[in-house]
Amino acid sequence: MAPIRNAFARIMKSLVVKFTLLAGALILVSTLLLMAMENRAARGDLQQRLTERAELIGQVFALNVADDAADRNADALERRIGRLVERPEVTEAYVVDLNRRILAHSNPENAPVSRLVSNPLVVMALGSGDARLERQGGAIHVAAPVYTSAGRMIGAVHVIAPMDELEAASGDMLRRHILISLFALACMLPLAALAVGRALAPIQKLTDAARAASTKSLDVQIEVKTGDELEVLANAFNRMLARIDANLKRIHRLAYVDMITELPNRERFRKEVERVAHKAVEENHSGAVLFLDLDRFKRVNDSLGIGEGDRLLEMTARRLREAARGCDLANGDGGEPSMVARLGGDEFTILLPKLDSPADAARVAQMVINAIRRPFEISGHQLFLGASVGVAVFPQDGADPETLLRHADLAMACAKRAGGNAVQFFEPSMNQSAFERLVLENELREAISQNQLTVFYQPKVRLQDGALAGAEALVRWKHPTAGLLAPGAFIEAAEECGLIGEIGDWVLRAACRQAAEWHRQGRDVPVAVNVSAMQFEREGFCESVLEALDAAGLPPRLLEIELTESIAMKDPERVIEQVQPLRERGVNFAIDDFGTGHSSLSYLTRMPFDVFKIDQSFVRNMTTDEHSRIVVETILAMARSLKLETVAEGVEEPAQLEALRDLGCTLVQGYLFSRPVPAEEFTALAAAGFSASALRKTA
């Protein structure tokens, strides 16, 4: 029964079936209404004929019994009545006199006991002298007066005529009408189904198109030429499908294509890696994901603008596609092609679906590096980029996109730290290093918020008289478990996670407060504070320095800002613009690690600096390496010519101090005098006669 019910339910869901049944019902109802009207008319006509016949029978019977009634001949009357009721048109009859006494009755059992008739029809007929007729139940009652030949009324007759013919005729007519209705349905239903099917054909097309659209088959064209609302609906449906198809394609493009380079984006690359890696596991072969980061791209982007940077990315994408296509052609095995994608910024990835050996990945990576190293021509400029490539091989380095991309990224970062323009394969130890770096970054954020940082101060000594000439502020981290950490343990992590600016601001404010405290104690100790590139290049650098001075109440002459030579030479014009307002307020500036960068002599004459700090690598080797000594001598001679002070860092041996004094160095600092110490110890050293102690060490 269930299959039958299901099949019936499916059939009943069809619009053709529903409309056909509706048409059949309308046909049936219309036929029945017409037949009912016809039956009613025919029945009324037959009833009229039966009434007229009954009235005629009554009047004729009254004429026939007139003589016998006048003679009151009961036998003759009964014979006449007997002959009358033998006819099918009459079931009962009787004759009464003027007093309504029964003279003869067709059915004596039905006659009143008193033989006196009280029938209203008979009474009215005797009273009016006219025939009376009335329908009662299924029979017609007729009462007619009886007159003699002389015209004298002597009584009346009562005749009952049945209407069986009427009922029989109605039944025959009903049966005939039912047969006609069934015949009409049998003939009209197929025609109705055909007509409904043709009428609903456009709707069926619309339904099929909607069903196809629901399965993402939007290239459907609905052809409806009815000239009515359905054609308008079909045309609107076609336009709607075309718009949906165009919008879906645009959405797909936005979701899976990088708008600048026309390469697949991160999401598309992730899906493809997932598919290829799964296939590699099933077929027991290997592939690789190459993570590529452009070296020096930010410098080009900053100098030429975002628009030219985007053009450079387009050109890079073309070179990567060409390199990948060349590798595919070189393999010539007809396998899946490689995929080049852009993850964002200057990061690109390449998917190598199948490798014969990891050396193939290294070969492709080297081809990519060589392609990127060729000069780019943009707006009349010849630009040079480099590339750092990390390689993760699947499935051994991971079988899911997230793991493979993370491992390839770790390998790329390792290649970039090694100097760039290099290829590095992922190694499990990189995960541990990355985890340790992540933990360090998180702890460093807590260190800033929980005030775990502190500032140590290393004395600067004036060689001329051995007096304390100032101090350099150096940050330390009081780690809860690892103890006191020097900057080398966390500064690189701070630079990578963007905390170096926040740390630098904290050190600047702390150093200003301490120098202001010494100033209030009557001891003027100029404090030098290192400023990172991120901190210096940030908008509002001058304002932040002035705010720190004002908040601490420190005279600007007691603050010295140290910038590395690489920062100073990166954008000399901007350095001049940033430094000059602070120098006008009295803040001093020093070039730190001088001699390690690439200074321009033309800019050195214009740079608003007060101090050259000689890098400790030259000071440490100047007594044993002639070249280092010559560099130190040259820097000191240059400083004297420019009337600048010099500070030699890293002085650890008396021989180094003597050599620096002979060469005319102004200030020195290093372990020979003191390690960096907390502010309290520095105050105690100064109060205990620090300079005398230093001079004794130099003797």
FENURDA-V510619 format. One record per residue. PHI is phi as a letter, one per 30 degrees, with the letter a starting at -180 (NA if undefined). OMEGA is omega in degrees with one decimal (NA if undefined). Layout:
# FENURDA-V510619
PHI_OMEGA / PHI_OMEGA
This chain:
# FENURDA-V510619
NA_-178.0 / d_177.1 / e_-179.8 / d_179.0 / d_179.4 / d_178.5 / d_178.9 / d_179.2 / d_178.3 / d_179.4 / d_-176.6 / d_176.6 / d_-177.8 / d_176.8 / d_179.8 / d_180.0 / d_-178.2 / d_-178.8 / d_176.7 / d_177.7 / d_177.4 / d_177.7 / d_177.6 / d_178.7 / d_177.9 / d_178.4 / d_-178.5 / d_-179.7 / d_179.5 / d_179.3 / d_-179.5 / d_177.8 / d_178.6 / d_-179.1 / d_177.6 / d_177.0 / d_178.0 / d_-179.4 / d_179.7 / d_179.1 / d_-179.3 / d_179.6 / d_177.6 / d_179.0 / d_179.7 / d_179.1 / d_177.6 / d_179.9 / d_179.1 / d_179.0 / d_179.8 / d_179.7 / d_179.2 / d_179.5 / d_178.7 / d_178.9 / d_-179.8 / d_-178.8 / d_177.9 / d_179.8 / d_178.5 / d_177.5 / d_-175.5 / d_-176.0 / c_-174.5 / d_-177.5 / d_-178.3 / d_178.8 / d_178.5 / d_178.5 / d_-177.3 / h_-179.8 / d_-175.9 / d_-178.0 / d_-179.8 / d_179.2 / d_-179.0 / d_177.9 / d_179.9 / d_178.8 / d_179.3 / d_178.9 / d_-178.4 / d_-176.6 / d_174.7 / d_178.4 / d_-179.4 / d_-177.7 / d_-175.6 / b_177.5 / c_-177.7 / a_178.0 / a_173.2 / a_-177.0 / b_178.2 / b_175.6 / c_-177.3 / d_178.8 / d_177.9 / i_173.8 / d_-177.1 / d_175.4 / c_178.8 / a_-176.6 / b_-179.5 / d_-178.6 / b_-174.1 / e_-177.9 / d_-178.7 / d_-177.7 / d_178.9 / d_-178.3 / d_-177.8 / d_-178.4 / i_-179.4 / c_-175.2 / c_177.6 / c_-178.7 / d_-177.5 / e_-179.6 / d_-179.6 / d_-179.9 / d_-179.0 / d_179.0 / d_179.2 / d_-177.7 / d_-175.2 / c_-176.4 / i_178.5 / c_177.6 / d_178.5 / b_-175.8 / b_-179.6 / a_177.0 / c_179.6 / b_-178.2 / i_-177.6 / c_-178.6 / b_177.6 / c_179.4 / c_-179.3 / b_174.0 / c_-176.4 / b_178.7 / d_179.5 / c_-179.6 / c_173.4 / d_178.9 / d_178.8 / d_176.7 / i_179.2 / c_179.0 / d_-176.8 / c_-179.5 / l_-179.1 / a_175.1 / c_177.0 / b_-177.2 / c_177.1 / c_-178.9 / c_179.7 / d_178.5 / c_179.4 / e_-179.5 / d_179.9 / d_-179.8 / d_179.1 / d_179.6 / d_178.5 / d_179.0 / d_178.3 / d_-179.1 / d_179.1 / d_178.9 / d_179.7 / d_179.9 / d_177.8 / d_178.5 / d_179.0 / d_179.6 / d_179.3 / d_178.5 / d_179.1 / d_177.7 / d_-179.1 / d_-179.3 / d_-171.5 / d_-177.6 / e_176.8 / e_178.2 / d_178.0 / d_178.6 / d_179.2 / d_-179.2 / d_179.4 / d_179.2 / d_178.2 / d_-179.9 / d_-177.5 / c_-180.0 / e_176.4 / d_177.8 / d_177.1 / d_176.9 / d_177.9 / d_178.4 / d_179.2 / d_179.1 / d_178.2 / d_178.4 / d_177.8 / d_179.4 / d_179.6 / d_176.6 / c_176.5 / i_172.6 / c_-172.4 / c_178.4 / d_-178.5 / c_176.8 / c_-176.2 / c_179.3 / c_177.1 / b_-179.3 / b_-179.1 / c_-179.7 / i_-178.2 / c_-177.4 / d_179.7 / d_176.7 / d_176.5 / d_178.8 / d_179.9 / d_178.7 / d_177.0 / d_178.4 / d_178.6 / d_179.0 / d_179.4 / d_179.6 / d_179.4 / d_178.9 / d_179.3 / d_-179.9 / d_179.5 / d_179.9 / d_178.5 / d_178.3 / d_178.7 / d_178.0 / d_178.4 / d_179.9 / d_178.8 / d_-176.1 / d_-170.3 / b_-177.0 / b_175.2 / d_-172.1 / d_-176.2 / d_-173.0 / c_-175.6 / i_175.7 / d_170.1 / e_-179.8 / c_-175.0 / e_-175.6 / d_179.1 / d_178.9 / d_179.5 / d_179.3 / d_-178.9 / d_176.8 / d_179.4 / d_-179.5 / d_-176.2 / d_179.9 / d_177.3 / d_178.4 / d_179.8 / d_177.8 / d_-178.7 / d_-175.8 / c_174.8 / h_171.5 / b_-175.1 / b_175.0 / b_-176.4 / b_171.8 / c_178.4 / c_178.7 / c_-172.1 / c_175.5 / b_-178.6 / d_175.7 / d_176.1 / i_179.7 / d_-177.6 / d_179.9 / d_177.9 / d_-178.5 / d_-179.1 / d_-174.9 / d_-176.2 / c_179.2 / j_-175.8 / d_-178.6 / e_178.0 / d_175.7 / d_177.2 / d_176.4 / d_178.8 / d_176.8 / d_177.3 / d_-179.9 / d_176.7 / d_179.8 / d_178.8 / d_179.8 / d_179.5 / d_177.7 / d_179.4 / d_179.3 / d_179.7 / d_179.4 / d_177.5 / d_177.3 / d_178.7 / d_179.8 / d_179.7 / d_178.6 / d_174.1 / h_-178.3 / c_178.5 / i_-179.6 / d_180.0 / d_178.8 / d_176.3 / d_-179.9 / b_175.0 / c_-179.0 / b_173.9 / c_-179.4 / d_-177.1 / k_-178.8 / h_177.6 / c_179.9 / c_178.8 / b_176.4 / b_176.4 / b_177.8 / c_174.4 / c_-171.1 / d_-175.3 / b_179.7 / b_171.0 / d_177.5 / a_177.6 / e_178.7 / d_177.0 / d_178.2 / d_178.3 / d_179.2 / d_179.0 / d_-179.8 / d_179.6 / d_175.9 / d_178.5 / d_179.9 / d_179.7 / d_179.5 / d_-178.4 / d_-175.9 / d_176.8 / d_-175.3 / d_175.5 / c_177.0 / c_-179.4 / b_175.9 / h_178.2 / i_179.1 / c_173.7 / c_-174.2 / c_179.2 / b_177.2 / b_171.6 / b_-179.5 / b_173.0 / c_-173.2 / b_171.9 / c_-175.5 / b_171.8 / b_-177.4 / c_177.2 / c_10.2 / c_-173.2 / d_178.8 / c_-179.1 / k_-178.8 / b_177.7 / b_-173.9 / e_-176.1 / d_-179.4 / d_-177.9 / d_179.6 / d_179.4 / d_-179.4 / d_177.8 / d_177.7 / d_177.5 / d_179.4 / d_178.1 / d_179.3 / d_177.7 / d_178.2 / d_-179.8 / d_178.5 / d_179.4 / d_177.4 / k_177.9 / i_-177.8 / h_-176.5 / b_177.7 / c_178.8 / b_174.9 / d_178.4 / d_173.9 / b_-177.7 / e_-179.3 / d_179.0 / d_178.4 / d_179.8 / d_179.0 / d_179.4 / d_178.8 / d_178.8 / d_178.1 / d_178.7 / d_178.1 / d_-179.9 / d_179.3 / d_179.3 / d_179.0 / d_-179.8 / d_175.9 / d_177.7 / d_-179.3 / d_179.7 / d_-176.8 / d_-176.5 / c_173.8 / h_178.4 / d_-179.7 / d_176.2 / b_-178.4 / c_172.4 / c_-175.6 / b_176.6 / c_-175.2 / d_169.0 / c_-175.1 / c_176.3 / d_-175.9 / d_-175.6 / d_-177.2 / b_179.0 / i_-178.3 / d_175.7 / d_-174.5 / c_-178.7 / l_-179.0 / a_173.5 / c_179.5 / d_-178.3 / b_-174.9 / d_173.3 / b_-178.6 / c_176.2 / d_-175.9 / d_-176.6 / e_-176.4 / c_-175.8 / d_179.7 / i_-175.8 / d_-177.9 / c_175.9 / d_-177.4 / e_-178.6 / e_-177.1 / d_-174.5 / b_-177.0 / d_179.6 / d_177.7 / d_178.8 / d_178.0 / d_-177.5 / d_-178.1 / c_174.0 / i_-179.1 / c_-174.0 / d_177.7 / d_179.8 / d_178.3 / d_179.4 / d_177.6 / d_-179.8 / d_179.9 / d_179.9 / d_-179.0 / d_-179.6 / d_180.0 / d_178.1 / d_179.0 / d_-179.0 / d_178.8 / d_177.0 / d_177.8 / d_176.6 / d_-179.9 / d_179.0 / d_177.6 / d_178.9 / i_-178.5 / b_179.0 / d_-179.7 / b_175.9 / d_-177.5 / c_177.7 / c_-178.4 / b_176.7 / d_178.8 / b_-179.2 / d_179.0 / d_-179.6 / d_-179.7 / d_-176.5 / d_-176.4 / d_-178.7 / d_176.7 / d_178.7 / i_-179.7 / d_-179.1 / e_-179.0 / d_-179.6 / d_177.6 / d_-179.8 / d_177.1 / d_178.5 / d_178.1 / d_-178.3 / d_-178.5 / d_-178.8 / d_-175.3 / i_-176.5 / c_173.7 / d_-176.5 / e_-178.1 / d_-179.0 / c_178.0 / c_176.1 / b_178.7 / c_178.9 / c_175.1 / c_178.0 / d_-179.0 / d_-180.0 / d_176.6 / d_-176.3 / d_-175.4 / c_-178.7 / d_178.7 / b_-173.6 / e_-178.2 / d_179.5 / d_177.8 / d_179.2 / d_-178.8 / d_-177.9 / d_-171.5 / d_-170.7 / e_179.8 / d_179.9 / d_178.1 / d_178.0 / d_177.1 / d_178.0 / j_179.1 / d_177.9 / c_179.9 / b_-179.9 / b_171.9 / c_-178.2 / d_178.0 / h_-177.4 / d_-179.0 / j_-178.6 / c_-177.4 / c_-178.2 / b_-177.2 / d_175.2 / c_-178.1 / d_179.6 / d_178.9 / d_-178.4 / e_-179.3 / d_-177.9 / c_-174.3 / d_-179.3 / d_179.9 / c_-178.0 / c_-171.3 / b_166.1 / c_174.3 / c_-177.7 / d_-176.2 / d_-174.5 / d_179.0 / d_177.1 / d_-178.7 / d_-176.1 / d_-174.1 / c_-172.0 / d_179.6 / d_-178.1 / b_-176.3 / b_-176.9 / d_-178.6 / d_178.0 / d_179.5 / d_179.8 / d_178.8 / d_-180.0 / d_-179.9 / d_179.8 / d_179.9 / d_-179.3 / d_178.5 / d_178.6 / d_-179.8 / d_178.8 / d_-179.5 / d_-178.9 / d_179.9 / h_178.8 / c_173.4 / d_177.0 / b_176.2 / b_177.3 / c_-178.5 / c_171.4 / i_178.5 / d_-175.6 / b_-175.8 / b_177.7 / e_-178.9 / d_177.7 / d_-179.4 / d_179.7 / d_179.9 / d_179.5 / d_177.8 / d_-180.0 / d_-177.8 / d_175.8 / j_178.1 / d_-175.9 / d_-175.3 / b_177.1 / b_172.9 / a_-179.9 / l_-177.4 / d_177.5 / d_-179.9 / c_-179.0 / a_168.2 / d_172.0 / d_-175.5 / b_175.5 / d_-176.2 / e_-178.5 / d_179.9 / d_178.9 / d_178.4 / d_-179.8 / d_178.4 / d_-179.4 / d_-178.3 / d_-176.7 / d_179.0 / i_-176.2 / e_-174.3 / d_179.7 / d_178.0 / d_-179.1 / d_-178.3 / d_177.9 / d_179.6 / d_-177.2 / d_-175.7 / d_NA
